[in-house]
């Protein structure tokens, strides 16, 4: 009985770790097919568009909005205006019907995450979304797990950057010493708290 119990317990632990500690659970690499082939590499990197032009609610809202098709047409009524790849965008802008984008980055319903709180205190998009400005098709680059969040919450100074570099996804500090000095100063000035209590994220 003891041997059978040990084998069952061992199998359960192995199975649990196999599932919960793999990309299948964390969804790292998840890359659904989108209704329109939008390239962040072209828009954000090659053309140098600021993330906030499209995601204009990110500094004042808990969520990062997906832009309306009418915003796309600000440029595309001149640029590639007859391109068949943008037919759905043109139709959406004319009819007012939203494009059925597939959500990629998602946290559980019991997790409270506020984009503006992070962005307004020096946490760049790249920390959670990866080098999205290099992606032709967006995929989930980070696990967005509790451990992932806590790693940052335990040492936020290491992830902070100047506010004018938030959407400069290629920016890096000149040295580790510079990052430490800036991070500690920013934590004081911006009153960044190293929150690790349950109620910080579970409300």
LUMDREN-518256 format. One record per residue: x, y, z of N, C-alpha, C in turn; residue in one letter. Coordinates in pm, whole numbers, padded with zeros to 5 digits, always signed. Layout:
XYZXYZXYZA...
! end
This chain:
+00083-00121+00000+00000+00000+00000+00087+00126+00000X+00195+00120+00082+00284+00236+00090+00351+00261-00045X+00396+00153-00108+00463+00167-00239+00367+00224-00343X+00244+00173-00343+00144+00223-00438+00114+00371-00411X+00103+00407-00281+00078+00547-00244+00189+00639-00290X+00314+00593-00271+00431+00673-00313+00432+00688-00465X+00402+00580-00536+00398+00587-00682+00290+00682-00732X+00172+00676-00671+00062+00765-00710+00097+00911-00680X+00153+00934-00561+00190+01071-00523+00299+01124-00616X+00397+01038-00644+00505+01078-00734+00454+01108-00874X+00359+01026-00921+00300+01048-01053+00223+01179-01057X+00149+01207-00948+00071+01330-00942+00162+01453-00943X+00269+01447-00864+00364+01559-00859+00431+01578-00995X+00475+01469-01055+00541+01477-01187+00445+01533-01292X+00321+01481-01291+00222+01530-01387+00191+01676-01367X+00178+01718-01241+00150+01859-01212+00262+01950-01258X+00385+01910-01228+00499+01991-01272+00511+01992-01424X+00484+01877-01485+00492+01866-01631+00396+01964-01697X+00279+01982-01636+00179+02072-01694+00202+02217-01654X+00214+02243-01524+00217+02381-01475+00350+02452-01497X+00457+02379-01521+00587+02443-01539+00634+02439-01685X+00541+02421-01776+00576+02417-01918+00507+02531-01993X+00558+02565-02112+00495+02672-02192+00349+02645-02225X+00308+02517-02226+00168+02486-02257+00075+02555-02157X+00116+02557-02030+00034+02621-01927+00054+02772-01928X+00179+02816-01938+00208+02960-01932+00174+03031-02062X+00151+02954-02169+00117+03006-02301+00230+03086-02366X+00351+03067-02317+00465+03131-02383+00477+03075-02524X+00484+03164-02622+00488+03124-02761+00352+03122-02829X+00246+03146-02751+00110+03146-02809+00099+03254-02916X+00062+03215-03036+00058+03308-03149-00061+03274-03239X-00179+03324-03204-00296+03292-03286-00292+03364-03421X-00365+03310-03514-00379+03376-03645-00480+03490-03630X-00439+03609-03668-00524+03727-03654-00599+03754-03785X-00713+03821-03777-00791+03849-03899-00720+03943-03997X-00629+04026-03945-00549+04115-04030-00403+04097-03991X-00317+04082-04088-00175+04060-04060-00108+04193-04027X-00117+04233-03899-00057+04359-03856+00084+04332-03806X+00182+04405-03857+00321+04386-03818+00369+04497-03726X+00397+04462-03601+00457+04560-03510+00599+04593-03555X+00667+04498-03619+00803+04522-03665+00808+04637-03766X+00708+04644-03852+00702+04753-03950+00661+04883-03884X+00551+04880-03808+00495+05003-03753+00580+05060-03638X+00613+04975-03540+00683+05025-03421+00833+05037-03441X+00892+04945-03517+01037+04945-03531+01082+05019-03656X+01037+04973-03772+01082+05033-03898+01034+05178-03911X+00906+05204-03881+00851+05339-03895+00867+05422-03768X+00898+05356-03657+00923+05428-03532+00799+05485-03466X+00683+05426-03492+00560+05475-03430+00561+05446-03279X+00520+05543-03201+00510+05525-03056+00392+05434-03024X+00413+05341-02931+00307+05247-02891+00178+05320-02854X+00194+05439-02794+00078+05511-02741-00006+05577-02849X+00043+05579-02974-00041+05633-03080-00162+05542-03101X-00138+05413-03099-00247+05317-03116-00309+05278-02982X-00223+05249-02883-00271+05209-02751-00277+05333-02662X-00368+05425-02698-00365+05558-02635-00429+05565-02497X-00481+05454-02446-00540+05455-02312-00445+05399-02207X-00328+05355-02250-00240+05279-02161-00186+05362-02044X-00179+05494-02060-00126+05578-01953-00233+05624-01853X-00360+05599-01887-00466+05649-01799-00571+05544-01765X-00551+05422-01806-00651+05318-01785-00587+05190-01737X-00669+05102-01679-00619+04972-01633-00589+04880-01750X-00649+04908-01867-00629+04820-01983-00556+04895-02094X-00498+04819-02184-00436+04877-02302-00530+04852-02418X-00591+04957-02467-00695+04942-02569-00640+04896-02703X-00724+04827-02777-00695+04796-02917-00752+04912-02998X-00674+04971-03088-00723+05089-03160-00841+05059-03251X-00925+05158-03267-01037+05147-03360-00983+05151-03503X-01057+05092-03593-01015+05089-03734-01001+05230-03792X-01080+05323-03740-01072+05461-03789-00934+05521-03763X-00869+05478-03655-00734+05526-03625-00636+05474-03731X-00653+05348-03768-00567+05291-03874-00581+05371-04003X-00705+05413-04030-00732+05483-04156-00677+05625-04158X-00635+05677-04044-00569+05808-04044-00448+05806-04137X-00379+05692-04139-00264+05677-04230-00304+05603-04358X-00385+05499-04341-00409+05409-04454-00515+05460-04553X-00568+05579-04529-00649+05639-04636-00558+05699-04743X-00427+05705-04713-00327+05750-04810-00225+05640-04841X-00179+05574-04735-00076+05471-04749-00142+05335-04771X-00108+05268-04881-00164+05136-04914-00317+05137-04910X-00375+05244-04956-00519+05262-04940-00604+05162-05017X-00548+05099-05120-00622+04999-05197-00567+04858-05180X-00478+04841-05084-00416+04711-05062-00522+04610-05016X-00532+04494-05082-00633+04395-05044-00615+04341-04902X-00494+04348-04848-00470+04300-04712-00541+04386-04608X-00577+04508-04647-00642+04600-04554-00793+04612-04581X-00847+04522-04660-00990+04527-04694-01077+04522-04569X-01043+04435-04475-01122+04423-04352-01114+04549-04268X-01000+04615-04268-00982+04739-04192-01069+04849-04253X-01068+04860-04386-01150+04961-04453-01299+04935-04429X-01338+04810-04439-01478+04773-04417-01520+04803-04273X-01433+04773-04180-01461+04798-04039-01477+04948-04011X-01390+05028-04071-01397+05173-04051-01524+05231-04113X-01566+05178-04226-01686+05228-04293-01814+05188-04219X-01817+05063-04174-01939+05011-04111-01945+05031-03960X-01831+05063-03900-01828+05078-03754-01830+04945-03680X-01806+04836-03751-01801+04704-03686-01657+04673-03647X-01633+04629-03525-01496+04603-03481-01434+04482-03551X-01303+04487-03567-01230+04372-03620-01219+04268-03509X-01248+04142-03539-01245+04038-03434-01103+03991-03402X-01024+04081-03342-00887+04044-03302-00892+03934-03198X-00793+03849-03197-00782+03742-03098-00689+03789-02987X-00738+03792-02863-00657+03837-02751-00544+03739-02724X-00425+03792-02701-00307+03708-02678-00267+03711-02531X-00244+03830-02479-00198+03844-02341-00319+03852-02248X-00326+03757-02158-00443+03751-02069-00400+03700-01932X-00449+03767-01828-00429+03716-01692-00564+03665-01642X-00565+03577-01544-00692+03523-01493-00784+03633-01440X-00913+03605-01437-01012+03703-01390-00989+03745-01246X-00924+03659-01167-00903+03693-01026-00776+03776-01004X-00711+03816-01113-00590+03900-01103-00625+04041-01147X-00588+04139-01064-00608+04280-01098-00476+04336-01148X-00475+04384-01271-00355+04446-01328-00393+04580-01389X-00320+04683-01353-00348+04817-01402-00229+04865-01487X-00253+04882-01617-00145+04925-01705-00092+05063-01666X-00181+05157-01638-00136+05295-01613-00045+05305-01491X-00073+05228-01388+00010+05231-01267+00153+05189-01299X+00168+05092-01385+00301+05044-01421+00371+05139-01520X+00300+05176-01626+00358+05261-01729+00397+05399-01674X+00314+05456-01589+00341+05589-01534+00451+05590-01429X+00500+05472-01393+00609+05463-01296+00733+05395-01353X+00745+05401-01484+00871+05361-01546+00885+05217-01587X+00775+05142-01592+00783+05003-01639+00747+05000-01787X+00841+04958-01868+00821+04959-02014+00735+04842-02060X+00674+04860-02176+00594+04755-02240+00675+04626-02256X+00805+04642-02283+00890+04528-02314+00905+04433-02195X+00884+04483-02073+00901+04398-01955+00798+04285-01951X+00677+04311-01998+00571+04208-01996+00543+04150-02134X+00564+04229-02238+00528+04185-02373+00647+04141-02457X+00768+04157-02404+00886+04120-02480+00918+04222-02588X+01010+04188-02675+01055+04279-02780+00952+04282-02893X+00836+04339-02858+00721+04335-02949+00744+04415-03076X+00836+04510-03069+00867+04591-03188+00947+04513-03292X+00987+04390-03259+01058+04305-03355+00968+04194-03409X+00842+04193-03367+00752+04083-03405+00668+04119-03528X+00678+04036-03631+00588+04052-03746+00447+04011-03706X+00438+03904-03629+00310+03863-03572+00330+03851-03422X+00242+03912-03346+00259+03915-03201+00238+03777-03142X+00325+03742-03049+00311+03618-02972+00339+03649-02826X+00301+03561-02737+00325+03583-02595+00467+03542-02563X+00549+03638-02522+00690+03614-02498+00722+03586-02352X+00638+03631-02260+00663+03614-02116+00550+03531-02055X+00577+03461-01944+00476+03371-01888+00358+03439-01820X+00373+03564-01773+00267+03637-01703+00212+03556-01586X+00295+03478-01524+00255+03396-01409+00274+03475-01280X+00229+03419-01170+00245+03484-01040+00393+03500-01007X+00472+03397-01037+00617+03404-01012+00680+03514-01095X+00639+03525-01221+00692+03629-01310+00664+03768-01253X+00541+03790-01207+00505+03921-01151+00581+03948-01021X+00590+03847-00936+00656+03865-00806+00805+03892-00822X+00868+03835-00923+01009+03862-00947+01033+04012-00966X+00942+04077-01034+00952+04221-01057+00912+04299-00932X+00806+04254-00866+00758+04324-00747+00859+04318-00632X+00940+04216-00629+01041+04204-00523+01157+04300-00546X+01184+04333-00672+01296+04423-00704+01257+04514-00820X+01160+04604-00798+01115+04689-00909+01222+04783-00963X+01318+04822-00880+01421+04917-00925+01496+04866-01046X+01512+04736-01058+01587+04677-01169+01514+04688-01302X+01382+04715-01297+01302+04719-01420+01261+04860-01462X+01288+04959-01379+01242+05096-01406+01334+05165-01508X+01274+05254-01585+01350+05331-01683+01293+05472-01689X+01365+05568-01750+01311+05704-01763+01177+05702-01836X+01086+05791-01797+00952+05791-01855+00952+05818-02006X+01052+05891-02054+01058+05916-02198+01115+05798-02276X+01151+05691-02204+01203+05571-02269+01107+05453-02256X+00988+05479-02202+00891+05371-02179+00858+05296-02307X+00837+05367-02414+00799+05302-02541+00917+05292-02638X+01038+05322-02590+01158+05299-02670+01204+05157-02636X+01153+05060-02710+01172+04920-02674+01313+04870-02701X+01395+04951-02766+01535+04913-02789+01629+04972-02684X+01574+05051-02592+01659+05119-02493+01714+05023-02389X+01839+05045-02352+01903+04970-02243+01989+05067-02164X+01999+05050-02032+02089+05135-01955+02234+05109-01997X+02319+05209-01977+02458+05194-02019+02532+05090-01935X+02492+05076-01809+02558+04978-01723+02462+04935-01613X+02497+04826-01547+02415+04778-01436+02416+04879-01321X+02531+04943-01299+02543+05043-01192+02450+05161-01219X+02442+05203-01346+02353+05313-01383+02207+05274-01357X+02172+05149-01391+02035+05103-01370+02001+05101-01221X+02091+05053-01138+02067+05046-00994+02048+05186-00937X+02137+05278-00975+02129+05416-00924+01999+05482-00968X+01965+05467-01096+01843+05528-01147+01720+05465-01082X+01719+05332-01072+01605+05261-01017+01575+05301-00873X+01678+05313-00793+01659+05351-00652+01607+05495-00642X+01661+05584-00724+01615+05723-00724+01470+05732-00772X+01438+05657-00877+01302+05659-00932+01201+05604-00832X+01238+05502-00758+01147+05446-00658+01108+05549-00553X+01203+05633-00516+01174+05738-00418+01090+05849-00480X+01128+05895-00597+01059+06007-00661+00917+05972-00703X+00900+05853-00757+00769+05812-00808+00688+05732-00706X+00744+05718-00587+00679+05642-00479+00636+05502-00525X+00732+05434-00584+00709+05296-00629+00719+05204-00508X+00617+05125-00488+00615+05034-00373+00644+04891-00418X+00717+04820-00335+00747+04680-00363+00637+04594-00303X+00520+04598-00366+00403+04529-00311+00408+04379-00337X+00394+04303-00228+00395+04158-00239+00280+04095-00161X+00188+04178-00115+00072+04124-00042-00030+04068-00140X-00110+03976-00093-00210+03913-00180-00306+04016-00239X-00346+04115-00155-00447+04212-00198-00394+04310-00303X-00263+04312-00326-00208+04401-00429-00258+04360-00567X-00272+04231-00588-00313+04181-00720-00445+04104-00718X-00485+04056-00602-00609+03978-00591-00710+04058-00509X-00809+04117-00577-00904+04206-00510-01046+04160-00532X
! end
